[in-house]
Amino acid sequence: MQIIRSAKDLETFLQQFEEINFVPTMGNLHAGHLSLVSEANRYHGITLVSIFVNPLQFAPNEDLDIYPRTEKQDLKELEKINCDVVFCPKPDFAKGVKKLHANPDLSKKLCGISRPHFFHGIVSILNHFFQLINPKNVFFGLKDYQQYLIVKDFLTKSNLKTNIHGVPIVRESDGLAMSSRNNLLTPDQRLIAAKLSAILRDTAQEAKIKNLEYLRVEGIKKLEEFNFKVDYFSFCNSRTLEEIDEFEANTLLAVAVNLEGVRLIDNFLIQ
Ligand code: AMP
């Protein structure tokens, strides 16, 4: 496995390959990330993973400084699952990046309400990666469903010939969606965190038979009983993220909460 740290070295290295399957990450890898890499490995060509904590997607009051960084362990995991090349650029990779705007129809909803800078930062850094790598395929987790839709929209409108693949959410045995931020939870908080997916799953099961606004109010109440601060609890159209009042096929139930300073997101696609 090649480990490359500068954009120039990556450019030179990639010249010998025609088809690149790219998995962007912020490191602190877990089975969710690794499922993206395994998916990428199924495609013809080489698998490239980036590890870069993108400062452009964090506001000054957010957790950039404490975001878990575990590069040595990450590299071991990637080697084990036959990743071909890992790109770990230095923090200055984000300097001078062309600032782009994510599609407001998608980015001003859900996470974009409390984190207005967030998706612009993501699209800007991804564009920087994509221009450098020119990937044939890119892989994104459906845990970050809104991000997946925004990147898909961005690619459709760009001149890149890159296919995007959405990969299902990987969960812990108690249902908690895997996330690097789970490592910021104390053992007690970690136990409570599992209630998030349990409440969502129960709510999702009732969505076809009960009033959605009723379920929303009840869901928020249940989460607050466990001390989650609810950022949003939304039933929405899974293509447009438009809020819906009545169940329709492929309704997305998307939630973001804060558990004593740790932000957690999760979603269920209800078919
Ligand atoms: P991050 O390192 O948090 O930026 O995530 C990198 C990629 O891994 C993104 O496409 C995420 O959606 C994906 N990802 C993170 N957690 C999970 C999970 N539990 N299941 C599937 N994909 C995930």
Boltz pocket constraint, residues with backbone or C-beta under 6 A from the ligand:
constraints:
  - pocket:
      binder: B
      contacts: [[A, 24], [A, 25], [A, 26], [A, 27], [A, 31], [A, 32], [A, 33], [A, 35], [A, 36], [A, 139], [A, 140], [A, 141], [A, 142], [A, 143], [A, 144], [A, 167], [A, 168], [A, 169], [A, 170], [A, 171], [A, 177], [A, 178], [A, 179], [A, 180]]
      max_distance: 6.0
